[in-house]
Amino acid sequence: VALVPQGGNTGLVAGAVPHDGAVVVDLRALDHLEAVDVAAAQVTVGAGTTLEALQEHVAPHGLSFGVDLGARDSATVGGMVATNAGGLHVVRYGSMRSQVLGLEAVLGTGEVVAANLGGLVKDNTGYDLAGLICGSEGTLGIVTRVRLRLVPTPEERLVLLLGLPSVADAVDVLARVRARPTLHSVELMRAPDLALVEAHLDRPFPLQPLPPCVLLVELAGADPSPDLERLVTELGLPDERTAVAEGDPAAAGMWRWREAHPEAAAALGLVHKADVTLPAGGLAPFVGSVEAAVEASAPGATTLVYGHLADGNLHVNVVGPDADDDRPLDAVLELVLGHGGSVSAEHGIGRAKRAWLLRQRGEAAVAAMRDLKSALDPDGVLNPGVLLP
Ligand SMILES: Cc1cc2nc3c(=O)[nH]c(=O)nc-3n(C[C@H](O)[C@H](O)[C@H](O)COP(=O)(O)OP(=O)(O)OC[C@H]3O[C@@H](n4cnc5c(N)ncnc54)[C@H](O)[C@@H]3O)c2cc1C
């Protein structure tokens, strides 16, 4: 019987959606939280634990979890491992694979493997099974428990909005902030998309008139102010092109502008989503040509572009084409490959992007992936039809 592991079902590439009579394995009941190991800054939790429950469990110890994302109230740790989720702070802490020290999983054979659940920081004894299962989208094993690295909660955080003339200028700013020790996030937004978010939230954006391009920069640590002052002085932007939020409620208010982008797109109609990575030098040319590429295949479509700029990760949302019209997203992904990027940055391949895996990774790499799949899941019961073409 084909099995489809499912956590919060917040994945955006249809990897947890059952097909052809497959049975859903709902992992949400595995939500136990073990005691926080403060000396090691680690914790073990059940795979069904939501990100929010994990964050609340570790917070009283002055610790945080290094991955955060908008779906925190429903996305589960197991789903985040399976998709190697990224999110808002990859520039500082890395993606999910960097947080996973060990895990327990049930393979397709029914064998239970426990890989470094004790959380040894150094353990070079053979293949890294936990790392392999990260990003395997439920095709190699069902994750049941996870040992996670934690990070000190920053004492203070500052959020800065910078209004800039273009995406090329935003990439220049990235080069200036990259080495700042307090850097926590760098998010990109554009004027036409912010106008849609303004309409959706029914309030004006803090920088007026809307700059062509806006960077949201979060700095966090014991004292992020010197980094902020240095950046503002170096950039020398006029006052109406910068806004600063200090403290959690004000910072959350600034973040709302970025996090409301998917909602603003959804308010317009069915959203076709691409989640892509570009090399730093390809970001501005890609953003400059993506709307024309969509327009050529779907005249009149609305295209939103926003994302985690420090990781080269852009989310392209296209609204207008029918649900089964793949042409606009195909045009976007073709453009991504032309610029040396990746067709999946952090959402995975799932069912939605399967056709692109061979183009992205090549025959030899996909053949090696198939061999791994047959070794750990010889009967092909785990999530058939997901990831591998
Ligand atoms: C508003 C919103 C914002 C988001 N923001 C981000 C973001 O910033 N960064 C990001 O990376 N993602 C983001 N996502 C996508 C999504 O939240 C992540 O992919 C998340 O990791 C999925 O977790 P889940 O528990 O919902 O997994 P599901 O959707 O249930 O499953 C996802 C995949 O993992 C497999 N799976 C689930 N649980 C297990 C398990 N225990 N063992 C083995 N396989 C399993 C499923 O079979 C499927 O292939 C966002 C989604 C939404 C709706």
The ligand as an ORCA input file, in Angstrom:
! r2SCAN-3c Opt
* xyz 0 1
  C       2.188     30.859      4.530
  C       3.292     29.884      4.205
  C       4.609     30.307      4.314
  C       5.665     29.430      4.043
  N       6.934     29.877      4.156
  C       7.958     29.051      3.909
  C       9.307     29.529      4.006
  O       9.575     30.694      4.266
  N      10.288     28.620      3.782
  C      10.045     27.311      3.479
  O      10.987     26.543      3.284
  N       8.769     26.853      3.357
  C       7.743     27.685      3.554
  N       6.448     27.232      3.416
  C       6.215     25.841      2.985
  C       5.939     24.848      4.119
  O       5.522     25.481      5.292
  C       7.184     24.008      4.402
  O       7.478     23.235      3.272
  C       7.051     23.064      5.628
  O       8.334     22.521      5.823
  C       6.071     21.909      5.441
  O       5.775     21.324      6.712
  P       4.442     20.446      6.903
  O       4.495     19.825      8.241
  O       3.257     21.255      6.613
  O       4.664     19.329      5.782
  P       3.592     18.725      4.763
  O       3.080     19.786      3.868
  O       2.601     17.929      5.496
  O       4.545     17.757      3.930
  C       5.576     18.266      3.129
  C       6.418     17.100      2.578
  O       7.070     16.440      3.657
  C       6.642     15.071      3.751
  N       6.512     14.798      5.189
  C       5.733     15.441      6.092
  N       5.947     14.953      7.336
  C       6.879     13.983      7.201
  C       7.510     13.080      8.118
  N       7.263     13.106      9.439
  N       8.412     12.195      7.627
  C       8.689     12.140      6.297
  N       8.114     12.947      5.396
  C       7.229     13.862      5.838
  C       5.343     15.004      2.970
  O       5.118     13.702      2.448
  C       5.589     16.035      1.870
  O       6.356     15.464      0.850
  C       5.380     28.091      3.665
  C       4.051     27.657      3.557
  C       3.017     28.545      3.814
  C       1.610     28.046      3.710
*
